[in-house]
Amino acid sequence: MRFAILAGALALAACQPAAEEPAKPAETAAPEAAPAPAAEPAKPSGPAKTVEPEDDHMPEAWVTDVHHIKDADFKIFSTAGGDPAINGLYTYVSAYSAPDGWTRNYMIGDFNSWEVIEESPTRVVLKISRSWVEEGTGDIKTAEEKLIIDLPADPEKPVTVTPAA
């Protein structure tokens, strides 16, 4: 009996006319945002540094970020380690070579964060955040920098890292 009453109440509620709202005027389209100015390519601002491959193989469980370079046998990845407040991402470029796989890992540095801002099969530019403890005061200082990473055509050759402006 309860189910019959409930079904009847629901049926009556469905038959009642809905309250009418006046029609709202059409919203005007938002003005289109001006296109962002084209970013100027990064230029070297210091000497290049050759980076040798690491013999360590980092367990995949420690990997926090991975970026595969388009049209190249390279990827950039980070592993968790150290103090997360000060440069807790150990960041590497890894080269793929068959049949061994991703075995040549070049440590680029340890950063708070990194982002790929330019990319080609032969060059990557990273925007990084790096921190340090100021001697004397103990204050933590943070700076954003750019690094140009030159990727060799032959994965057996070294990787070079150059500060950028």
C-alpha positions in Angstrom: 0.0 0.0 0.0 2.8 2.4 0.9 4.4 1.8 -2.5 1.1 2.7 -4.3 0.8 5.9 -2.4 4.4 6.8 -3.1 4.0 6.0 -6.8 0.8 8.1 -6.9 2.4 11.1 -5.2 5.3 11.0 -7.7 3.0 10.8 -10.6 1.0 13.8 -9.4 4.2 15.8 -8.8 5.3 15.1 -12.3 2.0 16.4 -13.8 2.2 19.8 -12.1 3.2 22.7 -14.3 6.7 24.0 -13.7 7.1 27.6 -12.6 7.7 29.8 -15.7 10.8 32.0 -15.7 11.1 34.9 -18.0 13.4 34.4 -20.9 16.9 35.6 -20.2 18.7 37.8 -22.8 21.4 36.2 -24.8 24.9 36.7 -23.3 27.3 38.8 -25.4 30.4 36.9 -26.5 33.5 37.7 -24.5 36.1 39.7 -26.5 38.8 37.5 -27.8 42.1 37.7 -25.9 45.0 39.1 -27.9 47.4 36.3 -28.9 50.4 36.0 -26.6 53.5 37.5 -28.0 55.9 34.9 -29.5 58.5 34.0 -26.9 62.1 34.7 -28.0 64.2 31.5 -28.1 66.6 31.1 -25.2 70.2 32.2 -25.7 73.2 30.9 -23.9 74.3 33.1 -21.0 77.3 31.0 -19.7 79.6 28.2 -20.6 78.3 24.8 -21.6 79.0 21.9 -19.3 79.4 18.3 -20.5 77.4 15.7 -18.5 78.5 12.1 -18.3 76.0 9.3 -17.9 75.3 7.9 -14.4 75.9 4.3 -13.6 73.1 4.2 -11.1 69.8 2.9 -12.2 67.0 4.7 -10.4 64.0 2.5 -9.3 60.9 3.5 -11.2 59.1 3.9 -7.9 61.1 7.1 -7.2 60.2 8.7 -10.5 57.9 11.8 -10.1 57.8 13.5 -13.6 58.6 12.2 -17.1 58.6 14.2 -20.4 59.4 12.4 -23.6 61.1 14.6 -26.2 59.2 14.7 -29.5 60.9 12.9 -32.4 64.0 12.0 -30.3 65.2 9.0 -28.3 65.5 11.1 -25.2 63.3 11.8 -22.1 63.6 14.0 -19.1 62.6 12.6 -15.7 62.9 13.4 -12.0 63.3 11.2 -9.0 62.2 12.1 -5.5 65.0 12.6 -3.1 66.5 15.0 -0.6 64.5 17.7 1.1 61.3 18.5 -0.9 61.5 22.1 0.2 65.0 22.6 -1.2 65.7 21.0 -4.5 64.0 17.7 -3.9 63.8 16.7 -7.6 66.9 15.0 -9.0 66.5 15.6 -12.7 67.9 13.5 -15.5 68.0 13.3 -19.3 67.8 9.7 -20.4 68.9 8.3 -23.9 67.3 5.3 -25.4 69.5 2.8 -27.3 68.3 -0.5 -28.6 68.4 -3.2 -27.4 69.4 -2.0 -23.9 66.6 0.6 -23.5 66.8 3.7 -21.3 70.2 2.9 -19.8 72.2 6.2 -20.3 71.0 8.6 -17.7 72.6 12.1 -17.4 72.0 14.0 -14.2 71.1 17.6 -15.1 70.7 18.9 -11.5 68.5 18.9 -8.4 65.6 21.4 -8.5 62.4 22.4 -6.8 60.6 22.2 -10.1 61.2 22.1 -13.8 59.1 22.8 -17.0 59.9 22.3 -20.7 59.5 25.6 -22.4 61.2 24.8 -25.8 61.6 21.5 -27.4 63.1 20.1 -30.6 64.8 16.7 -31.4 68.2 18.3 -30.8 67.6 20.8 -28.0 65.4 21.3 -24.9 65.1 24.4 -22.8 64.0 23.9 -19.2 62.7 26.6 -16.8 63.8 25.5 -13.4 63.3 26.7 -9.8 66.3 26.2 -7.5 66.8 27.0 -3.8 69.7 27.4 -1.4 70.3 28.4 2.2 71.9 31.8 2.5 75.0 31.6 4.6 75.0 33.8 7.7 71.2 34.4 7.8 70.0 30.9 7.2 67.2 32.3 4.9 66.1 30.1 2.0 66.5 31.9 -1.3 64.9 30.7 -4.6 65.6 31.6 -8.1 64.2 30.7 -11.5 66.6 29.9 -14.2 66.7 28.5 -17.7 68.9 25.7 -19.0 69.6 24.7 -22.6 70.1 21.0 -23.0 71.7 20.0 -26.3 70.8 16.4 -27.3 73.4 14.7 -29.5 72.2 12.8 -32.6 74.2 9.8 -31.4 72.8 8.7 -27.9 76.3 7.4 -27.1 77.7 11.0 -27.2 77.6 13.3 -24.1 74.8 15.7 -23.3 75.7 19.4 -22.8 73.9 21.8 -20.5 74.2 25.6 -20.8 72.7 28.3 -18.7 70.3 30.5 -20.7 68.9 34.0 -20.5 
